[in-house]
Amino acid sequence: MKRLALILLLVVLPVLPQSANQVVLQNADVFSGKRLETGEDVRELTGNVRFRQGNTTVWCDKAVQFLTRNEIELNGNVRIVRDTVTLTARKGRYYGNARRADGEGNVRLKTPHVTLYADLGTYYLDEERAFFQRNVRVIDSGTVIYADQLTYLEKQRRSEAMLNVRIVNLNDNVRMYGNHLIHSDSTRYSRMTEQPRLLQIDTADDGTIDTLAVKSMVMESFDDSTKRMIVKDSVVIVRGELAARSGLVRFYRQDERIELYQAPVVWYRENQVTGDTIVLTMEENRLRTVSVRTRAFVLSQSDSLYPDRFNQLTGRSILMSFHDNKLQRTDVERNAISLYFLYGDSAGNGVNRTSGDAIIMQFDDGKPNTIHVAKGIEGTYFPENLLRRDPSQYNLDGFLLRRDRPLYRSVFPTQPKL
């Protein structure tokens, strides 16, 4: 009697009436059916299993189809195709009523524009939305995104990644790190927040390694024709002997140009530079010019034996030119004032204060060689005996020694993943 009931069940199950939303079995090498204790009818299928629901086709090695729930448990070489989108995994589950597919183990979602990989993944077919978790990796034409969790919106071509996020630009070797990323693969726009940091490692022609490290509160990358980045709020930059702090920075990667705004300060070797706006230009990853606009001020320690004496330059604008990473020339325009300490046989010998409409200083091996002052020239010499009590009283207006020069480890306390 039980055997007869099973035979009748096998006959009846394939011909049950199908609703428009029902998942339809199209093929299986081995077919069996049973009724669970809950009263639900199921099909157990093995070998070249194939289902179809509207424009979606599902393949796998083995399946259990729950007829009442309109769901399928999938195992082995799972492949789900909807138009131009394909989801593959070791195993998974397909929810016919919700039009949703879950994958587990080596999950891959391939669309016309990106490919997603993860340990776990869910794809909402009608919404064209994917949610992937654990060891997530997304590859498009120019970038690779790594994260713990990621949502991809297929129509908008937009990714939102969370936790341990890393995005690598394949074209210029730039890496951004953080815990929240918005990325559009169509417009080539990325926005990283929650402890964002940036790393770029280049090799110069002479074989030396050049590393740029940046941290801030917000990082935006425009990988379009402008090739620019906007970094906002508490910005820190470290690149070899160059370091900077600022409220807002614009990087133009193609032009090798860095613009710093909102109380910027730049350190290069022994020089500290401040002003309302500072613009750095590079050439083959080497500093070429530093342009300071409005309330420009440059200071540097005059001699290591006199740590409280600083050579100083100030004016409306200052242009510093470099060659082979060494300061070659400094041009000070409008209301130019210089303060330079003098030495003889390593002993202090007073200080010169000079002002004029413009000051041009030439350097030899990074040290001042000649000074040219144009128009409205005024000069004062203060002898050494006046300096011994308190040399700081001769500092120029606007002097402020910053002691918060950042180091690489302040951006990356531990070596990040590359």
C-alpha positions in Angstrom: 0.0 0.0 0.0 2.8 2.4 0.9 4.6 1.6 -2.4 1.4 2.3 -4.3 1.0 5.7 -2.6 4.6 6.6 -3.5 4.0 5.7 -7.2 0.8 7.8 -7.2 2.7 10.7 -5.7 5.5 10.5 -8.4 2.9 10.5 -11.1 0.9 13.4 -9.7 3.7 15.8 -8.7 5.0 16.6 -12.2 1.6 17.5 -13.5 0.4 19.7 -10.6 -1.0 23.0 -12.0 1.6 25.7 -12.3 1.0 29.4 -11.4 2.6 32.1 -13.5 5.2 32.5 -10.8 5.9 28.8 -10.3 9.4 27.5 -10.8 9.2 24.8 -13.5 11.4 21.7 -13.6 12.8 21.2 -17.1 15.3 18.4 -16.7 16.8 15.9 -14.2 18.4 12.5 -14.7 17.0 11.0 -11.5 13.7 12.1 -10.0 11.9 11.1 -6.8 9.3 12.7 -4.6 8.1 12.5 -1.1 5.8 14.2 1.4 7.3 15.7 4.5 5.9 15.3 8.0 4.6 18.8 7.7 2.5 17.7 4.7 4.6 19.6 2.2 5.4 17.8 -1.1 9.0 17.9 -2.3 11.0 16.7 -5.3 14.5 15.3 -5.0 16.4 15.7 -8.2 19.9 14.5 -9.3 22.0 15.0 -12.4 21.8 17.8 -15.0 19.1 19.5 -13.0 17.5 22.5 -14.7 14.6 24.8 -13.7 13.1 27.8 -15.3 11.1 30.7 -14.0 10.3 33.4 -16.6 13.5 34.8 -17.9 15.6 33.0 -15.2 17.2 29.5 -15.6 18.7 27.5 -12.8 21.2 24.7 -13.1 22.8 22.4 -10.5 23.9 18.8 -9.8 21.4 18.1 -7.1 18.2 19.8 -5.9 15.4 19.6 -3.5 12.3 21.4 -4.7 9.7 22.5 -2.1 6.5 22.9 -4.1 4.3 24.7 -1.6 7.0 27.3 -0.8 8.1 27.5 -4.4 11.8 27.2 -3.3 14.7 25.1 -4.3 17.7 23.9 -2.4 20.6 23.7 -4.8 23.9 21.7 -4.5 26.9 21.3 -6.8 27.9 23.6 -9.7 25.0 26.0 -9.1 24.4 28.4 -12.0 21.6 30.9 -12.2 21.2 33.0 -15.3 18.9 36.0 -15.8 19.4 37.7 -19.2 23.1 38.9 -19.1 23.7 38.2 -15.4 25.0 34.9 -14.1 25.4 33.8 -10.5 27.5 30.7 -9.7 28.3 28.9 -6.4 29.0 25.6 -4.8 25.5 25.5 -3.3 22.6 27.8 -2.7 18.9 28.3 -2.6 16.4 29.8 -5.0 13.2 31.6 -3.7 10.7 31.6 -6.5 8.1 33.9 -4.8 10.7 36.4 -3.7 12.7 36.1 -6.9 15.8 35.8 -4.9 18.9 33.6 -5.1 21.4 32.8 -2.3 24.8 31.4 -3.0 27.4 29.9 -0.6 31.0 28.9 -1.4 33.0 30.5 -4.3 30.1 32.7 -5.1 30.5 34.7 -8.3 28.1 37.2 -9.9 29.0 38.3 -13.4 27.3 41.3 -15.0 28.1 43.1 -18.2 30.1 45.7 -16.2 31.5 44.1 -13.0 32.2 40.7 -11.5 31.6 40.1 -7.8 33.2 37.3 -5.7 32.5 36.3 -2.1 32.0 33.4 0.3 28.3 34.3 0.6 26.0 36.2 -1.8 22.4 37.0 -2.4 21.0 38.4 -5.7 17.5 39.9 -5.9 16.6 39.3 -9.5 13.7 41.8 -10.0 15.5 44.6 -8.0 18.7 43.8 -9.8 20.5 44.1 -6.4 23.3 42.0 -4.9 24.4 41.7 -1.3 27.7 39.8 -0.8 29.5 39.0 2.5 32.9 37.6 3.6 36.0 38.0 1.5 34.2 40.2 -1.0 36.0 41.2 -4.2 34.5 43.4 -7.0 36.3 43.9 -10.3 35.4 46.4 -13.0 37.4 47.9 -15.9 39.7 50.1 -13.7 39.4 49.1 -10.1 39.2 46.2 -7.6 37.2 46.5 -4.4 37.8 44.3 -1.3 35.4 44.4 1.7 33.7 42.4 4.4 30.2 43.4 3.0 29.1 44.9 -0.2 25.8 45.9 -1.9 25.8 46.3 -5.7 23.0 48.0 -7.6 23.1 46.8 -11.1 20.9 49.5 -12.8 22.9 52.4 -11.2 26.2 50.5 -11.5 26.9 51.5 -7.9 28.7 49.6 -5.1 28.4 50.3 -1.4 31.1 48.5 0.6 31.4 48.3 4.4 34.1 47.1 6.9 37.7 46.6 6.0 37.3 48.2 2.7 40.1 48.6 0.2 39.8 49.9 -3.4 42.8 49.6 -5.8 43.0 51.7 -8.9 44.7 49.5 -11.5 45.8 52.4 -13.6 48.0 54.4 -11.2 48.5 52.0 -8.3 46.5 54.1 -5.9 44.9 52.3 -2.9 42.2 53.7 -0.6 41.3 52.1 2.7 38.4 52.7 5.1 35.2 51.3 6.4 32.6 52.7 4.1 32.8 53.2 0.3 30.5 54.4 -2.3 31.8 53.6 -5.8 30.2 54.2 -9.3 31.9 52.1 -12.0 30.1 54.1 -14.7 31.2 57.6 -13.6 34.5 56.4 -12.1 33.7 58.2 -8.8 34.6 56.8 -5.4 33.9 58.2 -1.9 35.6 56.7 1.2 34.7 57.6 4.7 35.1 56.1 8.2 38.9 56.3 8.8 39.9 56.7 5.1 43.5 56.5 4.1 45.4 56.4 0.9 48.6 54.8 -0.3 50.5 55.1 -3.5 53.8 53.3 -4.1 55.9 54.3 -7.1 59.4 53.4 -8.2 61.6 56.3 -9.5 63.8 56.0 -12.5 66.8 55.5 -10.2 65.1 52.6 -8.5 64.2 54.4 -5.3 60.7 53.7 -3.8 58.4 56.7 -3.5 55.5 56.3 -1.1 52.6 58.7 -0.7 50.4 58.2 2.4 47.3 60.3 3.2 44.6 60.2 5.8 41.6 62.4 6.4 37.9 62.2 7.3 36.6 62.1 3.7 38.2 61.0 0.4 36.7 61.5 -3.0 38.3 60.2 -6.2 37.3 61.2 -9.8 38.9 58.8 -12.1 37.6 60.6 -15.2 39.5 62.9 -17.5 40.4 65.2 -14.6 42.1 62.4 -12.6 41.6 64.3 -9.4 41.1 63.6 -5.7 39.5 65.8 -3.1 40.5 65.0 0.5 38.7 66.8 3.3 38.9 67.5 7.0 42.0 66.9 9.2 44.2 66.0 6.2 47.6 64.5 6.8 50.1 63.9 3.9 53.5 62.1 4.1 55.7 61.6 1.1 59.4 60.9 1.8 60.9 64.2 3.2 57.7 66.0 2.5 54.8 66.2 5.0 51.7 68.4 5.3 48.5 69.1 7.3 45.5 70.9 5.9 41.7 71.2 6.0 41.2 70.5 2.3 43.5 69.1 -0.4 43.0 68.6 -4.1 45.3 66.1 -5.9 45.6 66.3 -9.7 47.3 63.0 -10.4 47.8 63.5 -14.1 49.3 67.0 -13.7 51.3 66.0 -10.5 49.8 68.9 -8.7 48.6 69.2 -5.1 46.6 72.1 -3.8 46.2 72.7 -0.1 43.6 75.0 1.5 42.2 75.8 5.0 45.2 76.6 7.2 47.8 74.5 5.3 51.3 73.8 6.6 53.9 72.0 4.6 57.3 70.6 5.8 60.1 69.8 3.4 63.4 68.7 4.8 64.3 71.5 7.3 61.7 74.0 5.8 58.2 74.8 7.3 55.8 76.6 4.9 52.5 78.2 5.8 50.0 80.5 4.0 46.3 80.7 3.0 46.9 78.5 0.0 49.9 76.2 -0.9 50.3 74.6 -4.3 52.9 71.8 -4.8 54.0 70.7 -8.3 55.9 67.5 -8.9 57.9 66.2 -11.8 58.4 62.5 -12.0 57.5 62.2 -8.3 60.1 64.9 -7.3 59.1 68.2 -5.8 59.4 70.9 -8.4 57.8 74.1 -6.9 56.0 75.2 -3.8 53.8 78.2 -4.4 52.4 80.0 -1.3 49.6 82.6 -1.7 48.6 85.3 0.9 50.3 85.5 4.3 53.1 83.4 3.0 55.7 82.4 5.6 58.8 80.1 5.4 61.1 79.2 8.3 64.0 76.8 8.8 66.4 76.2 11.6 69.5 78.3 10.9 72.0 76.0 12.7 71.8 72.8 14.7 73.9 74.3 17.4 71.3 77.1 17.9 68.0 75.3 18.0 66.0 78.4 18.9 67.2 80.5 15.9 65.2 80.2 12.6 65.8 81.9 9.3 62.5 83.4 8.1 60.9 84.7 4.9 57.5 86.3 4.6 55.5 88.2 2.0 52.2 88.3 0.1 53.4 85.3 -2.0 56.4 83.0 -2.1 57.6 80.7 -4.8 60.2 78.0 -3.9 61.9 76.2 -6.8 63.6 72.9 -6.4 66.1 70.8 -8.5 67.1 67.3 -7.6 65.0 67.6 -4.5 67.1 70.5 -3.3 65.9 74.1 -2.8 67.4 76.2 -5.7 65.6 79.5 -5.6 63.0 81.4 -3.5 61.0 84.4 -4.8 59.1 86.6 -2.3 56.7 89.1 -3.8 55.1 92.2 -2.2 55.9 93.2 1.4 58.9 90.9 1.3 60.9 90.5 4.6 63.7 88.2 5.4 65.4 87.4 8.7 68.7 85.5 8.5 71.1 84.6 11.2 74.8 85.0 10.7 77.7 82.7 11.8 81.4 82.8 11.9 83.5 79.7 12.7 80.3 78.0 13.9 79.7 80.9 16.4 76.7 83.2 16.3 77.3 86.6 14.7 74.0 88.4 14.9 71.1 88.6 12.5 70.1 90.6 9.4 66.5 91.8 8.8 65.9 93.0 5.3 62.7 94.2 3.6 61.7 95.4 0.1 59.1 95.0 -2.6 60.6 91.7 -3.6 63.3 89.4 -2.5 65.1 86.7 -4.6 67.3 84.2 -2.9 69.6 81.8 -4.7 70.7 78.6 -3.0 73.7 76.3 -3.4 73.3 72.7 -2.3 70.2 73.8 -0.4 72.0 76.6 1.5 71.5 80.4 0.9 74.1 81.8 -1.5 73.0 85.2 -2.8 70.1 87.6 -1.9 68.7 90.2 -4.2 66.3 92.8 -2.8 64.3 95.1 -5.2 62.9 98.6 -4.4 62.0 100.1 -1.1 65.0 98.4 0.5 65.5 98.6 4.3 68.0 96.6 6.3 68.9 96.3 10.0 71.7 94.3 11.6 71.3 93.2 15.2 74.6 92.1 16.8 75.2 88.9 18.6 75.2 90.4 22.2 71.5 91.4 21.7 70.5 87.9 20.6 71.8 86.0 23.6 69.0 87.0 25.9 66.1 86.1 23.7 66.5 85.6 19.9 62.7 85.0 19.5 62.0 88.7 20.0 63.4 89.3 16.5 61.1 86.8 14.9 58.9 88.2 12.1 55.2 88.8 12.4 53.4 85.6 11.6 56.1 83.3 13.0 54.6 80.1 14.4 56.8 77.0 14.8 54.6 73.9 14.4 55.7 70.8 16.2 53.1 68.4 14.8 54.9 67.3 11.7 53.3 63.9 10.8 55.3 60.7 10.1 54.3 57.7 7.9 53.4 55.6 11.0 50.8 58.3 12.0 48.9 57.4 8.8 49.6 53.7 8.7 50.6 52.4 12.2 50.8 48.9 10.7 51.6 47.9 7.1 48.4 47.8 5.1 47.4 45.1 2.7 48.6 45.8 -0.8 
